[in-house]
Amino acid sequence: MTRPTHIPDVLRAGAEDAVALSAPGRPDLTYRALRRHVEQTVAGLNERGIGRGDRVAIVLPNGPEMASAFVSIAAGAATAPLNPAYKQPEFEFYLADLGARAVVLAEGDDTPARAAAATLGVPVLETRANSDDPAGTFRFVTEPRGAPAARPGMAEPDDVALVLHTSGTTSRPKIVPLLHRNVCATAANIRRTLRLESTDRCMNMMPLFHIHGLMACVLSTLHAGASVYCAPGFSALKVFAWFADCVPTWYSAVPTMHQAIVARAPRNAAVVERMNLRFIRSSSAALPTRVMAELEDLFAAPVVEAYAMTEAAHQMTCNPLPPAPRKPGTVGIAAGPDVSVMDAAGNLLAPGEEGEIVIRGPNVTPGYENNEAANAEAFTGGWFRTGDQGFRDEDGYFTITGRLKEIINRGGEKISPREVDEVLMDHPAVQQVVTFAMPHRKLGEEVAAAVVLREGAAAEPGDIRDFASGRLAGFKVPRKVVILDEIPKGPTGKLRRIGLADQLGLA
């Protein structure tokens, strides 16, 4: 069988009566019904003047309708999922920057995206979903207006399927277009890496405006003809009830979610006892080795850490499933694309030599949109520079030592925040930590750390600094430790180092 190179082909994988999508309190959606829904959605877009290449922003709550909107709209146009938590000025920026032809909203949803669309003159396509209907089904209630689509019908492999922005923490966000062949290559890579079969059942708790949930949970599952259970986001208070309802064979999450699950597990022992996970996946940020061990002990299932980024349509490397070795602290081996390490001059480095991680392969974006300067900086000899610093060992396992922009430069001494994180996580009272740069008048930058303590545990900043002093060189020990109830997170649940000093008033 040839590999699917566009989403309409991916959706042919599932057996007619097999479950494609499910959700709490909703009837299941079969593959037969999903394929029919996709055809109806593309026809509905075409009637409303939207066709191949046209960009459609999607602002829907997390859940099955968001999942099906992604695959069904991408089947006939270019999707641009946006964070529903944005404010009106943010929606105005993204809708204008994308050149959106329409924005999809739930009927009656009083989101700031509606006002932003009105300000810009972007048409709104309202959807109606009934709770008694199968999970993921919706219909457009906005009446067709104007001429039909110039390019109707199903998308082709070289059409854009998904348009996302980089986070833009240090500069204007860049537009990342991903072709159908890019996202399908990633779905195939994840399916192969995780050995997904039609009998698998993934529980998605990741936000579906983010590539992690869209690729790792939704599209890879559909590529395998398997089933994805769409939770309405992540909630530490509800996740075990969803586990009980879903009975998943696997799930994928960011480390902060894994940490919350571990913390709540003692109160949900009966659910944990009944679970039968085949594996657990972690991605989008570094997983502390202690949390990996706690997860494996809790669920009696292997945890595989993956390395991913938007420009690669998500996955680049992953620790393999047993019986192959997993190496805690690494992000595993190349899992689809070619992956190597490069120095500043563009030379590929040998195992053990530290440099910038670079990738190439069919999953990689053709380039940032309308940004020649960024593309010249990002691509060297056909390799994409990830901006991450690291090395590979003799067995091909990659270790990320830091984000180049996040490396702390303390008077010329370069410090990896991840190295400090790992040490502080070994303190028995510490539940969560993020190390970051704090401005310093003479040194330029100084090391600081924000810490959340385990429930019922006690520690003072001095205790944590003393603990670090016995395990780190003096210049790496945080000069400032801030103990918080919760560390500020980005919209996808990731801990963000850049800008944290400003957020905590330490700048």
C-alpha positions in Angstrom: 0.0 0.0 0.0 1.3 3.4 -0.9 1.6 6.0 1.8 -1.1 8.7 1.9 0.3 12.0 0.8 -2.8 14.1 1.5 -5.5 14.1 4.2 -8.4 12.7 2.1 -6.2 9.6 1.5 -5.4 9.3 5.3 -9.1 9.2 6.1 -9.6 6.1 3.9 -7.6 4.0 6.4 -10.3 3.1 8.9 -12.8 0.3 8.5 -16.3 1.5 7.7 -17.8 0.7 11.1 -14.7 1.4 13.1 -14.8 4.3 15.6 -12.8 7.3 14.4 -13.8 10.0 17.0 -15.4 9.8 20.4 -15.9 12.2 23.3 -17.4 12.3 26.8 -21.2 12.0 26.7 -21.4 11.8 22.9 -22.2 8.9 20.4 -19.2 7.6 18.5 -18.4 8.8 15.0 -17.4 5.9 12.6 -15.0 6.2 9.7 -17.9 5.9 7.3 -19.6 8.9 8.9 -16.4 10.9 9.2 -15.7 10.4 5.4 -19.3 11.6 4.7 -18.8 14.5 7.0 -15.6 15.5 5.2 -17.3 15.4 1.8 -20.2 17.5 3.1 -17.9 20.0 4.8 -15.8 20.5 1.6 -18.9 20.9 -0.5 -20.2 23.5 2.1 -17.0 25.4 1.9 -17.1 25.4 -1.9 -20.6 26.8 -1.9 -19.4 29.6 0.3 -16.6 30.6 -2.0 -13.9 28.7 -0.2 -11.6 26.2 -2.0 -8.1 24.8 -2.2 -5.5 27.2 -1.1 -7.9 29.5 0.7 -7.1 30.1 4.4 -9.7 29.4 6.9 -9.1 30.3 10.6 -10.7 28.0 13.1 -11.7 29.2 16.5 -13.5 26.4 18.3 -13.3 24.9 21.8 -11.2 21.9 22.3 -13.1 18.7 21.6 -14.4 16.5 18.7 -15.7 19.3 16.6 -12.3 21.0 16.6 -10.7 17.7 15.6 -13.1 17.0 12.8 -13.0 20.7 11.7 -9.3 20.4 11.2 -9.4 17.3 9.0 -12.5 18.1 7.1 -11.6 21.8 6.3 -8.0 20.8 5.5 -9.4 18.3 3.0 -10.6 21.2 0.8 -8.8 24.3 2.1 -5.9 25.5 4.2 -6.6 25.5 8.0 -5.3 28.0 10.5 -6.4 26.9 14.0 -6.2 29.8 16.5 -6.1 29.9 20.3 -9.6 30.7 21.5 -8.1 32.5 24.5 -6.7 35.3 22.3 -7.9 38.9 22.8 -9.4 40.9 20.0 -6.1 42.7 19.0 -4.4 39.3 18.8 -7.2 37.9 16.6 -6.9 41.0 14.3 -3.2 40.5 13.9 -3.4 36.8 13.1 -6.4 37.0 10.8 -4.7 39.9 8.9 -1.3 38.2 8.8 -2.8 35.0 7.5 -4.9 36.7 4.8 -7.9 34.6 6.1 -10.7 34.1 3.7 -13.1 33.1 6.5 -13.1 32.3 10.2 -15.1 29.3 11.6 -16.9 29.9 14.9 -19.4 27.9 16.9 -23.0 29.3 16.5 -23.6 32.1 19.0 -20.1 32.0 20.5 -19.3 35.5 21.8 -15.6 35.2 21.1 -13.4 38.3 20.4 -12.7 36.6 17.1 -16.1 37.7 16.0 -15.4 41.4 16.6 -12.0 41.0 15.0 -13.5 39.4 11.9 -16.0 42.3 11.6 -13.3 44.9 12.0 -11.3 43.3 9.1 -14.3 42.3 7.0 -13.5 38.6 7.2 -16.6 36.4 6.7 -17.7 34.3 9.7 -18.8 30.7 9.0 -20.9 29.6 12.0 -21.2 25.9 12.8 -23.9 24.1 14.7 -23.2 20.8 16.6 -26.0 18.9 18.5 -25.1 17.0 21.6 -27.1 14.0 20.4 -25.2 13.7 17.2 -22.0 11.6 16.8 -18.9 13.3 18.2 -17.3 15.7 15.7 -20.3 16.3 13.4 -21.4 19.8 12.7 -22.9 21.8 9.8 -22.5 25.3 8.6 -25.5 27.5 9.4 -24.2 30.6 7.6 -26.0 30.9 4.3 -23.9 30.7 1.1 -23.1 34.1 -0.4 -21.2 35.2 -3.5 -19.6 33.1 -6.2 -18.6 29.4 -5.7 -15.0 28.5 -5.0 -12.5 29.1 -7.8 -10.6 25.9 -6.9 -13.2 23.4 -5.6 -12.9 19.8 -4.6 -10.4 17.8 -2.5 -6.9 19.0 -1.8 -3.8 17.7 -3.5 -0.4 16.7 -1.8 1.3 20.0 -2.6 -1.6 22.1 -1.3 -1.2 23.8 2.1 -3.0 21.8 4.8 -2.1 23.7 7.9 -0.8 27.2 8.6 0.7 28.0 12.0 2.7 30.8 13.5 5.9 30.4 15.5 5.6 31.6 19.1 7.3 34.9 18.5 8.8 35.2 22.0 11.7 37.3 20.8 10.5 38.7 17.4 7.4 39.0 15.2 5.8 35.5 14.8 6.7 33.8 11.5 4.2 32.1 9.3 4.8 28.3 8.9 2.9 26.7 6.0 2.7 22.9 6.1 1.8 21.0 3.0 -0.5 17.9 2.9 2.6 15.8 2.1 4.4 17.3 5.2 1.6 16.5 7.7 1.0 13.1 6.2 4.7 12.3 6.4 4.6 13.1 10.1 1.5 11.1 10.7 3.2 8.1 9.1 6.3 8.6 11.1 4.4 8.7 14.4 2.4 5.7 13.4 5.5 3.7 12.7 7.4 4.9 15.8 4.6 4.1 18.1 3.5 0.9 16.2 -0.1 2.1 16.1 -2.7 -0.4 15.0 -6.4 -0.1 14.3 -7.1 -1.5 17.8 -5.4 1.5 19.5 -7.3 4.2 21.3 -5.7 7.6 22.0 -7.0 10.0 24.5 -6.3 13.5 23.4 -6.0 16.2 26.1 -3.7 18.5 24.1 -5.1 21.8 22.7 -6.1 21.3 19.1 -4.9 24.8 18.0 -1.4 23.3 18.6 0.6 20.9 16.3 1.2 18.4 19.1 -2.5 17.5 19.5 -3.3 17.8 15.8 -0.4 15.6 14.6 0.5 13.2 17.4 -3.0 12.5 18.6 -5.5 13.1 15.8 -3.8 12.6 12.4 -1.5 9.8 13.4 -4.5 7.9 14.9 -6.6 8.4 11.8 -3.6 7.3 9.7 -3.7 4.0 11.6 -7.5 3.6 11.2 -7.6 3.8 15.0 -9.8 5.8 17.5 -9.2 9.1 19.2 -11.1 10.2 22.3 -11.4 14.0 22.3 -11.4 15.4 25.8 -12.4 19.1 26.2 -8.9 20.2 27.0 -6.9 19.3 30.1 -8.2 19.3 33.7 -6.3 17.6 36.5 -9.6 17.3 38.3 -11.4 15.5 35.4 -8.6 13.6 33.6 -9.1 10.3 35.6 -12.8 10.3 34.9 -12.0 10.6 31.2 -9.4 7.8 31.5 -12.1 5.6 33.0 -14.6 6.5 30.2 -12.1 6.2 27.4 -9.9 3.3 28.5 -7.1 4.4 26.2 -4.2 2.4 25.1 -2.0 5.5 25.0 -1.9 9.2 25.4 0.5 12.1 24.6 1.0 15.2 26.7 3.4 17.9 27.7 5.5 17.4 31.0 3.3 19.8 33.0 0.3 17.6 32.3 2.2 14.5 33.2 3.2 16.1 36.5 -0.4 17.0 37.3 -1.5 13.4 36.5 1.1 12.0 38.8 0.1 14.4 41.6 -3.6 13.4 41.4 -3.1 9.7 41.0 -3.2 8.7 44.7 -6.8 10.0 44.8 -7.8 7.9 41.8 -6.2 4.6 42.6 -9.2 2.5 41.4 -9.0 4.1 37.9 -5.2 3.6 37.8 -5.7 0.0 38.7 -8.1 -0.6 35.8 -6.0 1.2 33.2 -4.0 -0.8 30.6 -1.8 1.6 28.8 0.5 0.2 26.1 2.7 3.3 26.4 2.8 7.0 27.3 4.2 9.7 25.0 5.7 13.0 26.1 6.7 15.9 23.8 7.0 19.7 23.4 9.2 20.3 26.4 11.9 18.4 28.3 10.5 15.6 30.6 12.3 15.5 33.9 13.8 12.0 34.4 12.1 11.7 37.8 8.7 12.3 36.3 9.3 9.7 33.7 10.2 7.2 36.4 7.1 8.1 38.4 4.8 7.7 35.4 6.3 4.3 34.5 5.9 3.1 38.1 2.3 4.4 38.3 1.0 3.0 35.0 3.4 0.1 34.5 3.9 1.3 30.9 6.9 2.6 29.1 7.2 6.4 28.6 8.7 7.6 25.3 10.0 11.1 25.0 9.8 12.7 21.6 11.4 15.9 20.1 9.2 18.0 17.9 8.7 21.4 16.5 6.1 23.2 14.3 8.5 23.6 11.3 8.9 19.8 11.1 5.1 19.2 11.3 5.8 18.0 14.8 7.9 14.8 15.4 11.7 14.7 14.6 13.1 12.1 17.1 11.6 9.7 19.7 12.8 7.1 22.1 11.8 3.7 20.7 9.3 1.4 22.4 10.6 -1.8 24.1 12.4 -4.0 23.5 14.7 -1.3 22.0 16.4 0.7 24.8 14.9 4.0 26.1 17.4 6.4 27.4 16.0 8.8 30.0 17.2 12.3 29.5 17.5 11.9 25.7 14.9 12.6 23.1 15.6 9.3 21.3 16.7 8.5 17.8 15.7 9.9 14.4 12.1 9.1 13.9 11.4 9.8 10.3 13.5 12.7 9.0 17.3 12.8 8.8 18.6 14.4 12.0 22.2 15.6 12.7 24.3 18.2 14.5 25.9 21.2 12.8 28.4 23.8 13.9 28.0 27.5 13.2 30.0 27.2 9.9 27.6 24.6 8.5 29.8 21.5 9.1 28.1 18.3 10.4 29.6 17.1 13.6 30.6 13.7 14.9 28.8 11.8 17.8 29.6 13.5 21.1 30.3 16.9 19.6 27.9 19.6 20.6 26.2 22.0 18.2 22.9 22.9 16.7 20.4 20.1 15.9 19.5 20.1 12.2 16.9 18.1 10.2 15.7 17.4 6.7 13.0 15.3 5.3 9.5 15.2 3.7 7.9 16.4 6.9 9.8 19.7 7.0 8.1 23.0 5.9 9.2 24.3 2.5 10.0 27.6 4.3 8.7 30.5 6.2 6.2 32.5 4.2 7.3 35.9 2.8 10.4 35.9 4.9 13.6 35.5 2.9 15.8 36.6 5.7 14.4 34.0 8.1 14.7 31.3 5.5 18.4 32.2 4.7 19.1 32.0 8.5 17.1 28.7 9.0 18.3 26.6 6.1 21.9 25.5 5.4 22.7 23.1 2.6 19.2 21.6 2.6 19.2 21.2 6.4 16.8 23.1 8.7 18.4 24.6 11.8 16.2 24.0 14.8 17.7 26.5 17.1 18.2 23.8 19.7 21.7 22.9 21.0 22.6 19.3 21.6 24.6 16.2 20.6 24.0 12.6 19.6 25.7 9.6 21.2 27.4 6.7 19.5 24.0 4.9 19.4 22.3 7.8 17.7 20.3 9.0 20.7 20.0 12.8 20.8 20.3 14.9 23.9 19.0 18.5 23.9 21.2 20.7 26.1 19.2 23.9 25.6 17.4 26.3 23.3 20.1 28.6 21.8 18.0 31.6 22.7 17.5 30.3 26.2 21.1 29.6 27.1 22.0 31.8 30.1 25.2 33.9 29.4 26.5 34.8 32.9 29.5 37.0 32.2 30.7 34.7 29.4 29.8 31.4 31.3 27.2 29.5 29.3 24.6 27.7 31.4 22.0 25.3 30.1 18.7 25.9 32.0 17.8 22.2 31.5 20.8 21.0 33.4 19.8 23.1 36.4 16.2 22.0 36.1 17.3 18.3 36.4 19.3 19.0 39.5 16.6 20.9 41.3 14.0 18.3 40.4 16.0 15.8 42.5 15.2 17.9 45.6 12.5 15.8 47.5 10.3 18.8 48.1 10.3 20.0 44.5 7.3 19.2 42.2 8.1 21.5 39.3 10.9 23.9 38.3 11.9 26.2 35.4 15.3 27.8 35.3 15.6 31.1 33.4 17.8 34.1 32.8 17.5 37.1 35.1 19.1 40.5 34.1 22.2 41.5 36.0 23.9 44.9 35.8 27.5 43.6 35.6 27.2 40.0 34.3 24.5 40.6 31.8 22.5 37.6 32.9 22.2 35.7 36.2 20.6 32.3 36.9 17.2 32.2 38.5 14.6 29.5 39.1 10.9 29.3 39.8 9.8 26.3 41.9 6.5 24.7 42.8 6.7 22.4 45.9 5.1 19.0 46.3 1.8 19.0 48.1 2.5 19.0 51.9 6.2 19.6 51.4 8.1 22.5 52.8 11.4 24.2 51.7 12.8 27.7 51.7 14.7 29.3 48.8 17.9 28.9 50.7 17.3 25.2 51.2 17.0 24.7 47.5 20.1 26.9 46.7 22.1 24.9 49.3 20.9 21.6 47.6 22.0 22.9 44.2 25.4 24.1 45.6 26.3 20.5 46.4 25.6 19.3 42.9 26.5 22.2 40.5 29.4 24.5 39.9 29.0 27.8 41.8 28.3 29.8 38.7 25.3 27.5 37.8 23.6 27.8 41.2 20.5 30.0 41.0 21.1 33.3 42.7 17.3 33.8 43.0 14.8 31.0 43.8 11.1 32.0 43.7 8.7 29.6 45.3 5.2 29.8 43.6 1.9 28.0 43.8 1.9 27.8 40.0 4.5 28.7 37.4 3.1 30.8 34.5 2.6 28.7 31.4 2.2 29.3 27.7 -1.2 28.6 25.9 -0.3 24.9 25.3 0.7 24.2 28.9 4.5 24.5 28.3 6.7 26.3 30.7 8.3 29.2 29.0 11.7 30.5 30.0 11.9 33.6 27.8 10.2 36.5 29.4 9.7 34.8 32.8 11.9 37.3 34.6 9.6 40.1 33.4 6.4 38.1 34.4 7.7 37.5 37.9 8.9 41.1 38.4 12.6 40.2 38.4 13.7 42.3 35.5 
